[in-house]
Amino acid sequence: MQLLLTAATQFELQPTLDFLDSQRVKFPGWEIRVLIGGVGIASTTYSLTTELLQKRPSVVIQAGIAGTLSPALLNAASPAVVAVNQDCFADAGVWQNGQWNDLFDLGLMDENAFPYNNRFLKNPWQQLLQHTHLQQVTGLTVQEITTQPQRIAWYEQNSSTVVESMEGAALHYVCLQQQVPFLQLRAVSNIIGERDKKNWRMKEAIATLNETLIRTINTICNLDETEFRP
């Protein structure tokens, strides 16, 4: 069995990498590989696709930091870590007449054409999601970090989005296409639109992300193969 652990940057994973260096023997029967895929949709799509085609894993876990629309997730005693059960390429489209129209609104794509399901890239491996014991949320993935009040207000009023990243939907898209089980874990570091990093909870988010990730790896590596079915 093979677990591929991936993130945009090594910084986000460093505590887990340190743990794996010292504790690898705890996972008999498993090979754990690490892929630092780079920041953004293009880098993630290319690096992850290349990796899966060269050596297909049993499961992929992507971990990283995210912005949120939910102050409750950010302001808890420890920044929340969530499991993203559906994601989308949120800034593919156009503003028209004061509203956002995505590729489905424009008639350029079918909202239920594989790998999409009602416009989202949904994770069908529900058993894996449940084993995380995390709140499951909707994510959006962007190429340009959201800062405009108009866009933020639109998300709040017209979508169920909770977290924003620059790589999540790429993970969902590639793994759905390749039919490889996956999890996306995100720790909340800031409110979407907040660009003053003095107000971010980056250090705390990295700590809680990696505590959760280590626990999740322990769980995954003790599952039966039947748990990796959609």
CORZI-V663255 format. One record per pair of residues at least 12 apart in sequence whose ideal C-beta (glycine too) atoms are under 10 Angstrom apart, sorted by the first residue. I is the first residue (numbers start at 0). J is the second residue. Records with the same first field share a line. If there is no record, write none. Layout:
I: J  J
//
This chain:
0: 26  28  29  30  31  56  57  58  219  220  222  224  227
1: 29  30  31  32  54  55  56  57  58  59
2: 26  29  30  31  32  33  56  57  58  59  60  216  219  220
3: 30  31  32  33  34  47  50  51  54  55  56  57  58  59  60  61  174  179  181
4: 16  19  31  32  33  34  35  56  58  59  60  61  62  212  215  216
5: 32  33  34  35  36  43  46  47  50  56  59  60  61  62  63  166  170  181  183
6: 33  34  35  36  37  38  43  60  61  62  63  64  166  184  208  212
7: 35  36  37  38  39  42  43  46  61  62  63  64  164  165  166  169
8: 35  36  37  38  63  64
9: 33  35
10: 35  63  64  201  205
11: 35  61  62  63  64  186  201  204  205  208  209  212
12: 33  34  35  62  63  205  208  209  212
13: 205  209
14: 205  206  208  209  210  212  213
15: 31  33  60  62  208  209  210  211  212  213  215  216
16: 33  35  209
17: 209
18: 209  210  212  213  216  217
19: 31  33  213  216
22: 213  216  217
25: 216  217  220  221
26: 216  217  219  220  221
27: 220
28: 220  221
29: 57  58  216  219  220  221
30: 54  56  57
31: 56  60  216  219  220
32: 50  54  56  59
34: 46  47  49  50  51  56  59  61
36: 49  50  61  63  166  169  170
37: 165  166
38: 63  165  166
39: 140  141  142  164  165  166  169
40: 88  90  91  140  141  142  164  165  166  167  168  169  172
41: 142  166  169
42: 165  166  169
43: 61  140  164  165  166  167  168  169  170  172  173
44: 166  168  169  170  172  173
45: 169  173
46: 169  173
47: 59  61  166  169  170  172  173  174  177  179  181
48: 169  172  173  174  176  177
49: 173
50: 173
51: 173  174  176  177  178  179
52: 173  177
55: 177  178  179
56: 174  177  179  180  181
57: 179  180  219  220  222  224  227
58: 124  127  174  179  180  181  182  219  220  222  226  227
59: 170  173  174  177  179  180  181  182  183
60: 127  131  170  180  181  182  183  184  212  215  216  219
61: 83  164  166  167  169  170  171  174  181  182  183  184  185
62: 80  182  183  184  185  186  208  209  211  212  215  216
63: 162  164  165  166  167  170  183  184  185  186  188  204  205  208
64: 78  162  164  185  186  187  188  189  199  200  201  204  205  208
65: 78  79  80  81  83  136  138  139  140  161  162  163  164  165  166  167  183  184  185  186  187  188  189  191  204  208
66: 139  141  144  145  161  162  163  164  165  185  187  188  189  190  191  192  193  199
67: 79  81  136  138  160  161  162  163  185  186  187  188  189  190  191  193
68: 136  139  145  151  154  155  158  159  160  161  162  163  190  191  192
69: 81  134  136  160  161  162  187  190  191
70: 187  190
71: 187
72: 134  136  161  162  185  186  187  190
73: 187  188  189  190  193  198  199  200  203  204
74: 187  190  200
75: 187  200  203  207
76: 203  207
77: 186  187  200  203  204  206  207  210  211
78: 186  187  188  189  199  200  201  202  203  204  205  206  207  208
79: 133  134  136  161  162  185  186  187  204  207  211
80: 131  133  134  184  185  186  187  204  207  208  209  210  211  212  214  215
81: 131  133  134  135  136  137  138  161  162  183  184  185  186  187  211
82: 122  127  128  129  130  131  132  133  134  135  136  138  182  183  184  185  211  215
83: 120  122  128  133  135  136  137  138  139  140  161  162  164  167  168  170  171  182  183  184  185
84: 119  121  122  123  124  125  128  133  134  135  136  137  138  171  182  183
85: 116  117  118  119  120  121  122  135  136  137  138  139  159  160  167  168  171  183
86: 119  120  121  122  136  137  138  139  140  160  162  163  164  166  167  168  169  170  171  172  183  185
87: 101  103  115  118  119  120  121  137  138  139  140  141  158  160  167  168  171  172
88: 101  102  120  139  140  141  142  167  168  169  171  172
89: 101  138  139  140  141  142  143  145  150  154  158  160  163  164  167  168
90: 139  140  141  142  143  144  145  150
91: 103  105  107  108  140  141  142  168
92: 104  105  107
93: 105
94: 147  149  150  153
97: 149  153
98: 149  153  157
99: 149  150  153  154  157  158
101: 118
102: 115  118
103: 115  117  118
104: 118
113: 175  176
114: 171  172  173  174  175  176  177  178
115: 171  172  175
116: 175
118: 158
119: 137  138  139  159  168  171
120: 138  140  167  168  169  170  171  172  173  174  175  176
121: 137  171  175
122: 135  170  171  174  175  180  181  182  183  229
123: 175  178  180  181  228  229
124: 174  179  180  181  182  226  227  228  229
125: 228  229
126: 180  222  225  226  227  228  229
127: 180  181  182  215  218  219  222  226  227  228  229
128: 181  182  183
129: 226
130: 182  215  218  219  221  222  226
131: 182  184  211  212  214  215  218  219
132: 211  214  215  218
133: 182  184  185  211  214  215
134: 161
135: 161
136: 159  160  161  162  183  185  187
137: 158  159  160  161  162
138: 160  161  162  163  164  166  167  168  170  171  183  185
139: 154  158  159  160  161  162  163  164  167  168  191
140: 162  163  164  165  166  167  168  169  170  171  172  183
141: 163  164  165  167  168  191
142: 165
143: 165
144: 163  164  165  191  192  194
145: 160  163  191  192
146: 191  192  193  194
147: 192
148: 192
150: 191  192
151: 163  190  191  192
152: 192
154: 191  192
155: 191
160: 191
161: 185  187  191
162: 183  185  186  187  191
163: 185  187  189  191  192
164: 183  185
166: 183  185
167: 183  184  185
168: 183
170: 182  183
171: 183
178: 229
179: 227
180: 219  226  227  228  229
182: 212  215  219
184: 208  209  211  212  215
185: 204  208  211
186: 200  201  203  204  205  206  207  208  209  210  211  212
187: 199  200  203  204  207  208
188: 200  201  202  203  204  205  207  208
189: 201  204
//
